[in-house]
Amino acid sequence: MGNRIGWTILLLLLVLPLLAGEEKPALKKTSPLAETGPRPRPVAAPPAAEIDAAIGRGVEFLLKTQNKNGSWGSADIYRPGDVYAPVPGSHHAFRAAVTAMCISALIEVGGDRPEIVKSLDRAEAWLFQNLPHVRRTTTGYPPSEEVPDAFYNVWAHAYSLPALAHMLGRKTDDADRARKIHELIKQQIDMLERYEVVDGGWAYYDITNITKKPAGSSISFVTAAVLIGLAEAKKVGEDAPQRLIDRGKASIIRQRKPDFSYDYGEYLKYMPQHPINLPGGSLGRSQACNAAMRIWGDTQVTDAIIKNWLDRLFARNGWLDMGRKRPIPHESWFYVAGYFFYFGHYYAARCIELLPEADRPAFQDQLAHVLLAVQEKDGSWWDFPLYNYHQQYGTAFALMSLGKCRHAAEKTGALTGSLTGPLTGTLTGLLK
């Protein structure tokens, strides 16, 4: 009897704090290395005309490669041994995510030429029809078994939110269309709640547990991308449950080291000196995680920390560049995967937007200098061969990044006639 009472008391002590609310993660002490580090060599400001010309070539590439049904990308394989992507769900997710990113890119930098408007109309029609049906794949390996271990659909939900928010800036007199967009935003938020991992945050694999609600490790940069997508939804009046935001932030904090490098995933948090978790391996992730946490009110992510990690990105850009175009994930130094290149630079652009306007030009010039040098002859950008999605997502990331590289004085008239909607400007005032 005494033992039973003792166990009951212990159980209550464990459970009552959970019933009272979510446990807040303990803030970690900041290392001096969070604000000091290598500095890049100064670069000349690229002429605005050069940036505009590169954007124009990238836009033309997207127009040229758009599928007949209005989407971008396909499951076509151009190399042996492409990444694990069980059919058909993985490719439904990839295509939806890439199409959403291309929509965002064309709205942000494409302007309002008739061919742009037509392309966007076709893409939006495809998104309306297909995005509501994107789900986790239910087939695994071998294909005959129902093993829902990959849920790349999280990427589609994350990148559809900014696309849908941008779309509200088009055809503003169409109330029925706006209603449909808001309904779709709500549905995407619901899907993100459904596919949140049990400890908070998001991932794209659940290889070990394979449960209805994913029970694997949250991944820092996936969670960051989702949180930024949810911030875009908030800007147009669609709020995610606060519990979802708080749990996502807590998962990132658990993966954040004192120097503001971030672990690849929670499964590696007890291996802080693993090469992928060192600053050289975190160059891309730190941009996304810093942006997400700052946007959602984390006061530990100061301007000094954002600037330091931007400096690190440009001073040590070779660590990312050596992984660019390598066909095997994580085969480069610091286990960098090719797909971090344009991802990291896009979220660097988002970090630059969070700084005071006077502090941005030097970082904008560094970013433009990197991206202009690696544009392909056909106008695209790509960093990791992924079926037939890589040029499309790389180009979308690069276009949205270059669009943020214009200095404030150059922006007047530079985007005249653009379709930029309610997301224009920085996100520093999101929570005010």
TISELO-659039 format. One record per residue (C-alpha): residue in three letters; residue number from 1; x, y, z. Coordinates in Angstrom, 3 decimals. Layout:
(r ALA, NUM, (X, Y, Z)) ...
// end
This chain:
(r MET, 1, (0.000, 0.000, 0.000)) (r GLY, 2, (2.822, 2.385, 0.936)) (r ASN, 3, (4.614, 1.704, -2.323)) (r ARG, 4, (1.432, 2.408, -4.290)) (r ILE, 5, (0.995, 5.786, -2.542)) (r GLY, 6, (4.624, 6.600, -3.168)) (r TRP, 7, (4.333, 5.852, -6.883)) (r THR, 8, (1.117, 7.891, -7.081)) (r ILE, 9, (2.824, 10.931, -5.529)) (r LEU, 10, (5.785, 10.569, -7.895)) (r LEU, 11, (3.453, 10.344, -10.887)) (r LEU, 12, (1.601, 13.479, -9.794)) (r LEU, 13, (4.871, 15.360, -9.398)) (r LEU, 14, (5.794, 14.428, -12.953)) (r VAL, 15, (2.417, 15.079, -14.559)) (r LEU, 16, (1.164, 18.229, -12.799)) (r PRO, 17, (3.765, 20.553, -14.364)) (r LEU, 18, (2.718, 19.302, -17.790)) (r LEU, 19, (-0.943, 19.931, -17.047)) (r ALA, 20, (-0.116, 23.450, -15.913)) (r GLY, 21, (1.357, 24.309, -19.316)) (r GLU, 22, (4.250, 23.751, -21.663)) (r GLU, 23, (7.640, 23.661, -20.022)) (r LYS, 24, (9.732, 26.583, -21.210)) (r PRO, 25, (13.269, 25.690, -22.293)) (r ALA, 26, (16.059, 27.099, -20.201)) (r LEU, 27, (17.936, 29.855, -22.002)) (r LYS, 28, (21.549, 28.999, -22.680)) (r LYS, 29, (24.425, 31.288, -21.862)) (r THR, 30, (25.715, 33.102, -24.919)) (r SER, 31, (29.342, 32.571, -25.896)) (r PRO, 32, (31.542, 35.516, -26.983)) (r LEU, 33, (31.883, 33.620, -30.281)) (r ALA, 34, (28.223, 34.403, -30.988)) (r GLU, 35, (29.214, 38.013, -31.638)) (r THR, 36, (32.813, 37.693, -32.829)) (r GLY, 37, (34.289, 35.728, -35.676)) (r PRO, 38, (35.837, 35.932, -39.132)) (r ARG, 39, (35.037, 38.944, -41.287)) (r PRO, 40, (34.724, 38.813, -45.083)) (r ARG, 41, (36.798, 40.923, -47.408)) (r PRO, 42, (34.925, 44.015, -48.622)) (r VAL, 43, (33.322, 43.753, -52.054)) (r ALA, 44, (32.210, 46.448, -54.453)) (r ALA, 45, (28.486, 47.018, -54.672)) (r PRO, 46, (27.226, 45.252, -57.815)) (r PRO, 47, (25.443, 47.680, -60.138)) (r ALA, 48, (21.669, 47.587, -59.799)) (r ALA, 49, (21.458, 46.908, -63.530)) (r GLU, 50, (23.543, 43.753, -63.098)) (r ILE, 51, (21.238, 42.476, -60.359)) (r ASP, 52, (18.187, 43.296, -62.471)) (r ALA, 53, (19.653, 41.491, -65.496)) (r ALA, 54, (20.360, 38.357, -63.450)) (r ILE, 55, (16.843, 38.442, -62.036)) (r GLY, 56, (15.474, 38.817, -65.558)) (r ARG, 57, (17.367, 35.741, -66.764)) (r GLY, 58, (16.154, 33.749, -63.769)) (r VAL, 59, (12.553, 34.774, -64.352)) (r GLU, 60, (12.804, 33.748, -67.997)) (r PHE, 61, (14.125, 30.354, -66.902)) (r LEU, 62, (11.070, 29.814, -64.699)) (r LEU, 63, (8.716, 30.845, -67.498)) (r LYS, 64, (10.468, 28.476, -69.898)) (r THR, 65, (10.433, 25.463, -67.574)) (r GLN, 66, (6.896, 25.741, -66.211)) (r ASN, 67, (4.941, 22.533, -66.811)) (r LYS, 68, (1.908, 22.563, -69.081)) (r ASN, 69, (-0.375, 22.037, -66.081)) (r GLY, 70, (1.013, 25.157, -64.385)) (r SER, 71, (3.337, 23.475, -61.871)) (r TRP, 72, (7.125, 23.273, -61.744)) (r GLY, 73, (9.325, 20.198, -61.358)) (r SER, 74, (8.876, 16.489, -61.926)) (r ALA, 75, (10.038, 13.083, -60.751)) (r ASP, 76, (12.306, 12.628, -63.776)) (r ILE, 77, (15.630, 11.111, -62.724)) (r TYR, 78, (18.840, 12.319, -64.332)) (r ARG, 79, (21.307, 10.379, -62.208)) (r PRO, 80, (21.475, 6.992, -60.500)) (r GLY, 81, (20.817, 6.780, -56.795)) (r ASP, 82, (18.701, 9.869, -56.215)) (r VAL, 83, (17.487, 10.588, -52.684)) (r TYR, 84, (14.956, 8.364, -50.944)) (r ALA, 85, (11.534, 9.558, -52.093)) (r PRO, 86, (8.747, 6.959, -51.881)) (r VAL, 87, (6.111, 7.385, -54.564)) (r PRO, 88, (3.761, 9.025, -55.078)) (r GLY, 89, (3.512, 11.141, -51.935)) (r SER, 90, (7.090, 12.406, -51.914)) (r HIS, 91, (6.789, 13.811, -55.408)) (r HIS, 92, (3.384, 15.325, -54.751)) (r ALA, 93, (5.094, 17.161, -51.889)) (r PHE, 94, (8.199, 18.177, -53.833)) (r ARG, 95, (6.189, 19.519, -56.751)) (r ALA, 96, (3.808, 21.462, -54.506)) (r ALA, 97, (6.681, 22.975, -52.521)) (r VAL, 98, (8.641, 23.954, -55.622)) (r THR, 99, (5.562, 25.382, -57.333)) (r ALA, 100, (4.776, 27.465, -54.251)) (r MET, 101, (8.343, 28.786, -54.171)) (r CYS, 102, (8.213, 29.725, -57.862)) (r ILE, 103, (4.925, 31.556, -57.287)) (r SER, 104, (6.524, 33.538, -54.465)) (r ALA, 105, (9.564, 34.346, -56.596)) (r LEU, 106, (7.530, 35.554, -59.581)) (r ILE, 107, (5.302, 37.700, -57.393)) (r GLU, 108, (8.268, 39.223, -55.588)) (r VAL, 109, (10.490, 40.025, -58.577)) (r GLY, 110, (8.665, 39.119, -61.792)) (r GLY, 111, (6.722, 42.310, -62.406)) (r ASP, 112, (3.380, 42.488, -64.184)) (r ARG, 113, (4.171, 41.674, -67.802)) (r PRO, 114, (1.339, 39.716, -69.459)) (r GLU, 115, (3.420, 36.515, -69.615)) (r ILE, 116, (4.138, 36.756, -65.873)) (r VAL, 117, (0.473, 37.248, -65.060)) (r LYS, 118, (-0.469, 34.303, -67.267)) (r SER, 119, (2.176, 32.085, -65.700)) (r LEU, 120, (1.015, 32.975, -62.197)) (r ASP, 121, (-2.626, 32.349, -63.092)) (r ARG, 122, (-1.744, 28.850, -64.314)) (r ALA, 123, (0.440, 28.126, -61.290)) (r GLU, 124, (-2.174, 29.330, -58.826)) (r ALA, 125, (-4.857, 27.214, -60.500)) (r TRP, 126, (-2.624, 24.151, -60.085)) (r LEU, 127, (-1.928, 25.020, -56.454)) (r PHE, 128, (-5.617, 25.479, -55.640)) (r GLN, 129, (-6.387, 22.067, -57.098)) (r ASN, 130, (-3.475, 20.049, -55.740)) (r LEU, 131, (-2.181, 21.571, -52.510)) (r PRO, 132, (-5.158, 20.465, -50.366)) (r HIS, 133, (-4.363, 16.828, -51.178)) (r VAL, 134, (-0.649, 16.793, -50.288)) (r ARG, 135, (-0.002, 14.268, -47.521)) (r ARG, 136, (2.743, 12.109, -46.060)) (r THR, 137, (3.621, 9.205, -48.309)) (r THR, 138, (2.230, 5.858, -47.154)) (r THR, 139, (4.676, 3.659, -49.020)) (r GLY, 140, (8.213, 2.929, -47.972)) (r TYR, 141, (10.874, 0.378, -48.738)) (r PRO, 142, (10.086, -2.156, -49.984)) (r PRO, 143, (7.265, -0.394, -51.893)) (r SER, 144, (4.773, -3.162, -51.106)) (r GLU, 145, (4.790, -2.203, -47.433)) (r GLU, 146, (2.876, 0.704, -45.925)) (r VAL, 147, (5.684, 2.452, -44.075)) (r PRO, 148, (4.998, 6.205, -43.730)) (r ASP, 149, (8.581, 7.029, -42.807)) (r ALA, 150, (9.083, 10.083, -45.063)) (r PHE, 151, (6.920, 13.173, -44.791)) (r TYR, 152, (8.355, 15.652, -47.238)) (r ASN, 153, (4.883, 17.183, -47.294)) (r VAL, 154, (6.085, 19.425, -44.446)) (r TRP, 155, (8.114, 21.365, -47.029)) (r ALA, 156, (4.992, 21.886, -49.144)) (r HIS, 157, (3.004, 23.175, -46.168)) (r ALA, 158, (5.860, 25.470, -45.088)) (r TYR, 159, (6.502, 27.091, -48.475)) (r SER, 160, (2.867, 27.277, -49.510)) (r LEU, 161, (2.104, 29.688, -46.664)) (r PRO, 162, (4.219, 32.585, -48.017)) (r ALA, 163, (3.017, 31.839, -51.552)) (r LEU, 164, (-0.631, 31.986, -50.488)) (r ALA, 165, (0.007, 35.151, -48.502)) (r HIS, 166, (1.629, 36.725, -51.558)) (r MET, 167, (-1.305, 35.642, -53.694)) (r LEU, 168, (-3.629, 37.768, -51.583)) (r GLY, 169, (-1.860, 40.790, -53.061)) (r ARG, 170, (-3.111, 39.866, -56.543)) (r LYS, 171, (-6.667, 40.354, -57.790)) (r THR, 172, (-7.620, 42.121, -54.606)) (r ASP, 173, (-11.151, 42.805, -55.868)) (r ASP, 174, (-11.968, 39.060, -56.049)) (r ALA, 175, (-13.508, 38.324, -52.649)) (r ASP, 176, (-14.296, 34.685, -53.438)) (r ARG, 177, (-10.681, 34.037, -54.431)) (r ALA, 178, (-9.433, 35.666, -51.234)) (r ARG, 179, (-11.785, 33.487, -49.202)) (r LYS, 180, (-10.421, 30.356, -50.890)) (r ILE, 181, (-6.854, 31.448, -50.159)) (r HIS, 182, (-7.618, 32.033, -46.482)) (r GLU, 183, (-9.289, 28.619, -46.250)) (r LEU, 184, (-6.239, 27.020, -47.824)) (r ILE, 185, (-3.906, 28.815, -45.405)) (r LYS, 186, (-5.975, 27.479, -42.503)) (r GLN, 187, (-5.784, 23.979, -43.938)) (r GLN, 188, (-2.005, 24.171, -44.327)) (r ILE, 189, (-1.631, 25.294, -40.717)) (r ASP, 190, (-3.804, 22.359, -39.681)) (r MET, 191, (-1.547, 20.009, -41.641)) (r LEU, 192, (1.518, 21.423, -39.906)) (r GLU, 193, (-0.138, 20.807, -36.563)) (r ARG, 194, (-0.892, 17.255, -37.637)) (r TYR, 195, (2.684, 16.554, -38.734)) (r GLU, 196, (4.455, 18.291, -35.855)) (r VAL, 197, (6.757, 15.824, -34.099)) (r VAL, 198, (5.702, 14.779, -30.606)) (r ASP, 199, (8.396, 16.857, -28.858)) (r GLY, 200, (7.676, 19.974, -30.899)) (r GLY, 201, (9.129, 21.207, -34.170)) (r TRP, 202, (9.159, 19.530, -37.560)) (r ALA, 203, (11.183, 17.032, -39.569)) (r TYR, 204, (10.927, 15.027, -42.787)) (r TYR, 205, (11.770, 11.486, -41.628)) (r ASP, 206, (10.433, 9.203, -38.912)) (r ILE, 207, (12.502, 6.155, -39.706)) (r THR, 208, (12.715, 4.627, -36.240)) (r ASN, 209, (9.236, 4.935, -34.770)) (r ILE, 210, (6.941, 5.366, -37.794)) (r THR, 211, (3.947, 6.534, -35.748)) (r LYS, 212, (0.753, 8.298, -36.801)) (r LYS, 213, (1.984, 11.514, -35.226)) (r PRO, 214, (5.680, 11.665, -36.108)) (r ALA, 215, (7.813, 10.635, -33.151)) (r GLY, 216, (11.255, 11.087, -34.642)) (r SER, 217, (13.778, 13.856, -34.102)) (r SER, 218, (12.873, 17.432, -34.906)) (r ILE, 219, (15.255, 19.055, -37.401)) (r SER, 220, (16.389, 22.604, -36.652)) (r PHE, 221, (16.307, 24.087, -40.138)) (r VAL, 222, (12.996, 22.445, -41.064)) (r THR, 223, (11.429, 23.898, -37.933)) (r ALA, 224, (12.890, 27.305, -38.776)) (r ALA, 225, (11.423, 27.247, -42.300)) (r VAL, 226, (8.017, 26.268, -40.910)) (r LEU, 227, (8.069, 28.995, -38.249)) (r ILE, 228, (8.896, 31.628, -40.869)) (r GLY, 229, (6.068, 30.318, -43.046)) (r LEU, 230, (3.698, 30.589, -40.086)) (r ALA, 231, (4.882, 34.165, -39.583)) (r GLU, 232, (3.844, 34.957, -43.159)) (r ALA, 233, (0.407, 33.529, -42.432)) (r LYS, 234, (0.167, 35.690, -39.309)) (r LYS, 235, (0.849, 38.811, -41.365)) (r VAL, 236, (-2.324, 38.201, -43.374)) (r GLY, 237, (-4.442, 37.456, -40.335)) (r GLU, 238, (-4.149, 33.673, -40.017)) (r ASP, 239, (-2.709, 32.693, -36.648)) (r ALA, 240, (-1.326, 29.280, -35.802)) (r PRO, 241, (-2.006, 27.932, -32.307)) (r GLN, 242, (0.470, 29.572, -29.926)) (r ARG, 243, (1.323, 26.172, -28.485)) (r LEU, 244, (2.571, 25.123, -31.917)) (r ILE, 245, (4.833, 28.172, -32.134)) (r ASP, 246, (6.146, 27.797, -28.600)) (r ARG, 247, (6.982, 24.116, -29.043)) (r GLY, 248, (8.766, 24.830, -32.313)) (r LYS, 249, (10.819, 27.605, -30.738)) (r ALA, 250, (11.669, 25.357, -27.779)) (r SER, 251, (12.928, 22.643, -30.118)) (r ILE, 252, (15.271, 25.114, -31.829)) (r ILE, 253, (16.569, 26.400, -28.500)) (r ARG, 254, (17.358, 22.825, -27.477)) (r GLN, 255, (19.491, 22.561, -30.614)) (r ARG, 256, (21.183, 25.954, -30.268)) (r LYS, 257, (24.749, 26.063, -29.037)) (r PRO, 258, (26.203, 29.028, -27.096)) (r ASP, 259, (27.915, 30.370, -30.241)) (r PHE, 260, (24.568, 30.250, -32.127)) (r SER, 261, (25.506, 27.391, -34.365)) (r TYR, 262, (22.629, 24.930, -34.467)) (r ASP, 263, (22.590, 21.164, -34.385)) (r TYR, 264, (21.320, 19.503, -37.533)) (r GLY, 265, (18.628, 17.723, -35.507)) (r GLU, 266, (17.764, 16.873, -31.932)) (r TYR, 267, (19.150, 13.395, -32.436)) (r LEU, 268, (22.587, 15.023, -32.565)) (r LYS, 269, (22.273, 17.392, -29.615)) (r TYR, 270, (24.439, 15.151, -27.432)) (r MET, 271, (27.166, 15.278, -30.095)) (r PRO, 272, (27.844, 19.029, -30.127)) (r GLN, 273, (31.321, 18.639, -31.633)) (r HIS, 274, (30.185, 16.461, -34.522)) (r PRO, 275, (31.488, 18.257, -37.646)) (r ILE, 276, (27.974, 18.961, -38.925)) (r ASN, 277, (27.198, 20.812, -35.679)) (r LEU, 278, (30.281, 23.045, -35.796)) (r PRO, 279, (30.082, 26.594, -37.195)) (r GLY, 280, (31.285, 25.471, -40.633)) (r GLY, 281, (28.481, 22.918, -40.793)) (r SER, 282, (25.896, 25.368, -39.457)) (r LEU, 283, (26.503, 28.253, -41.865)) (r GLY, 284, (23.204, 27.713, -43.677)) (r ARG, 285, (21.155, 26.545, -40.704)) (r SER, 286, (22.152, 29.460, -38.484)) (r GLN, 287, (20.689, 31.968, -40.936)) (r ALA, 288, (17.303, 30.224, -40.965)) (r CYS, 289, (17.198, 29.566, -37.225)) (r ASN, 290, (18.320, 33.071, -36.290)) (r ALA, 291, (15.695, 34.595, -38.583)) (r ALA, 292, (12.903, 32.371, -37.276)) (r MET, 293, (13.703, 32.959, -33.628)) (r ARG, 294, (14.118, 36.727, -34.078)) (r ILE, 295, (10.833, 36.993, -35.987)) (r TRP, 296, (9.033, 35.166, -33.196)) (r GLY, 297, (10.380, 37.405, -30.461)) (r ASP, 298, (13.560, 35.738, -29.182)) (r THR, 299, (15.477, 38.669, -27.710)) (r GLN, 300, (18.657, 36.594, -27.470)) (r VAL, 301, (18.999, 36.863, -31.258)) (r THR, 302, (20.410, 40.383, -31.286)) (r ASP, 303, (21.541, 42.505, -34.221)) (r ALA, 304, (25.131, 41.737, -33.233)) (r ILE, 305, (24.528, 37.996, -33.480)) (r ILE, 306, (22.735, 38.298, -36.815)) (r LYS, 307, (25.595, 40.419, -38.196)) (r ASN, 308, (28.245, 38.049, -36.900)) (r TRP, 309, (26.629, 35.034, -38.525)) (r LEU, 310, (26.162, 36.914, -41.791)) (r ASP, 311, (29.858, 37.763, -41.653)) (r ARG, 312, (30.654, 34.102, -41.003)) (r LEU, 313, (28.532, 33.055, -43.981)) (r PHE, 314, (30.410, 35.328, -46.377)) (r ALA, 315, (33.880, 34.902, -44.849)) (r ARG, 316, (33.601, 31.104, -44.803)) (r ASN, 317, (31.424, 30.744, -47.892)) (r GLY, 318, (33.758, 28.132, -49.299)) (r TRP, 319, (32.498, 25.542, -46.818)) (r LEU, 320, (29.042, 25.798, -48.389)) (r ASP, 321, (30.348, 26.197, -51.914)) (r MET, 322, (32.432, 23.023, -51.733)) (r GLY, 323, (29.226, 21.100, -51.076)) (r ARG, 324, (27.362, 22.781, -53.936)) (r LYS, 325, (26.445, 20.369, -56.759)) (r ARG, 326, (27.803, 17.299, -54.980)) (r PRO, 327, (25.322, 14.475, -55.662)) (r ILE, 328, (25.551, 12.723, -52.303)) (r PRO, 329, (24.120, 14.531, -49.265)) (r HIS, 330, (26.658, 15.445, -46.581)) (r GLU, 331, (29.706, 14.205, -48.503)) (r SER, 332, (31.530, 17.534, -48.229)) (r TRP, 333, (33.558, 19.109, -45.409)) (r PHE, 334, (31.629, 19.512, -42.143)) (r TYR, 335, (29.107, 17.093, -43.671)) (r VAL, 336, (27.615, 19.992, -45.610)) (r ALA, 337, (24.959, 18.937, -48.121)) (r GLY, 338, (24.598, 20.757, -51.418)) (r TYR, 339, (21.012, 21.732, -50.701)) (r PHE, 340, (22.114, 24.114, -47.940)) (r PHE, 341, (23.643, 26.576, -50.399)) (r TYR, 342, (20.665, 28.527, -51.726)) (r PHE, 343, (18.594, 27.690, -48.654)) (r GLY, 344, (21.237, 29.320, -46.447)) (r HIS, 345, (21.634, 32.371, -48.666)) (r TYR, 346, (17.885, 32.911, -48.898)) (r TYR, 347, (17.541, 32.967, -45.143)) (r ALA, 348, (20.593, 35.224, -44.966)) (r ALA, 349, (18.561, 37.653, -47.063)) (r ARG, 350, (15.756, 37.320, -44.538)) (r CYS, 351, (18.239, 38.072, -41.726)) (r ILE, 352, (19.462, 41.173, -43.548)) (r GLU, 353, (15.872, 42.451, -43.661)) (r LEU, 354, (15.714, 42.239, -39.881)) (r LEU, 355, (18.607, 44.684, -39.439)) (r PRO, 356, (18.266, 48.463, -39.330)) (r GLU, 357, (18.199, 49.853, -42.849)) (r ALA, 358, (21.540, 51.620, -42.453)) (r ASP, 359, (23.260, 48.316, -41.589)) (r ARG, 360, (22.055, 46.372, -44.608)) (r PRO, 361, (24.025, 47.564, -47.690)) (r ALA, 362, (27.348, 45.844, -46.945)) (r PHE, 363, (25.587, 42.517, -46.371)) (r GLN, 364, (23.374, 42.986, -49.436)) (r ASP, 365, (26.491, 43.562, -51.533)) (r GLN, 366, (28.158, 40.417, -50.164)) (r LEU, 367, (25.064, 38.340, -50.893)) (r ALA, 368, (24.643, 39.690, -54.416)) (r HIS, 369, (28.363, 39.119, -55.064)) (r VAL, 370, (27.981, 35.422, -54.192)) (r LEU, 371, (24.792, 34.795, -56.142)) (r LEU, 372, (25.700, 36.672, -59.309)) (r ALA, 373, (28.874, 34.612, -59.659)) (r VAL, 374, (27.114, 31.235, -59.691)) (r GLN, 375, (24.180, 31.814, -62.039)) (r GLU, 376, (24.097, 29.169, -64.789)) (r LYS, 377, (24.222, 29.978, -68.498)) (r ASP, 378, (20.542, 29.093, -68.873)) (r GLY, 379, (19.596, 31.631, -66.189)) (r SER, 380, (19.008, 29.094, -63.415)) (r TRP, 381, (20.695, 28.450, -60.096)) (r TRP, 382, (21.014, 24.994, -58.556)) (r ASP, 383, (22.992, 23.359, -55.773)) (r PHE, 384, (21.938, 19.719, -55.378)) (r PRO, 385, (20.651, 17.327, -58.080)) (r LEU, 386, (17.164, 16.378, -56.890)) (r TYR, 387, (15.162, 14.588, -59.584)) (r ASN, 388, (13.846, 17.486, -61.723)) (r TYR, 389, (13.210, 19.970, -58.913)) (r HIS, 390, (16.666, 21.356, -58.231)) (r GLN, 391, (16.920, 24.097, -60.841)) (r GLN, 392, (13.437, 25.306, -60.034)) (r TYR, 393, (13.849, 25.570, -56.255)) (r GLY, 394, (17.391, 26.925, -56.557)) (r THR, 395, (16.266, 29.598, -58.989)) (r ALA, 396, (13.316, 30.564, -56.793)) (r PHE, 397, (15.560, 30.896, -53.731)) (r ALA, 398, (18.142, 32.939, -55.664)) (r LEU, 399, (15.563, 35.271, -57.201)) (r MET, 400, (13.944, 36.025, -53.856)) (r SER, 401, (17.397, 36.584, -52.361)) (r LEU, 402, (18.598, 38.922, -55.119)) (r GLY, 403, (15.361, 40.877, -54.881)) (r LYS, 404, (16.365, 41.736, -51.327)) (r CYS, 405, (19.872, 42.829, -52.368)) (r ARG, 406, (18.826, 46.178, -53.817)) (r HIS, 407, (19.740, 49.073, -51.581)) (r ALA, 408, (16.829, 51.115, -50.282)) (r ALA, 409, (17.664, 54.029, -52.601)) (r GLU, 410, (17.602, 51.696, -55.615)) (r LYS, 411, (14.233, 50.146, -54.849)) (r THR, 412, (12.223, 53.187, -55.855)) (r GLY, 413, (11.044, 52.332, -59.321)) (r ALA, 414, (13.075, 49.121, -59.518)) (r LEU, 415, (9.998, 47.019, -58.915)) (r THR, 416, (7.506, 49.357, -60.529)) (r GLY, 417, (4.569, 47.289, -61.642)) (r SER, 418, (5.553, 44.350, -59.479)) (r LEU, 419, (2.949, 42.133, -57.899)) (r THR, 420, (4.426, 42.294, -54.424)) (r GLY, 421, (1.589, 41.986, -51.955)) (r PRO, 422, (1.146, 42.219, -48.220)) (r LEU, 423, (4.579, 40.813, -47.410)) (r THR, 424, (6.507, 43.833, -48.654)) (r GLY, 425, (8.990, 45.111, -46.118)) (r THR, 426, (10.673, 43.635, -43.117)) (r LEU, 427, (9.159, 41.458, -40.434)) (r THR, 428, (10.612, 43.293, -37.480)) (r GLY, 429, (7.237, 44.684, -36.539)) (r LEU, 430, (5.403, 41.374, -36.721)) (r LEU, 431, (4.802, 41.021, -33.019)) (r LYS, 432, (4.205, 44.692, -32.189)) 
// end
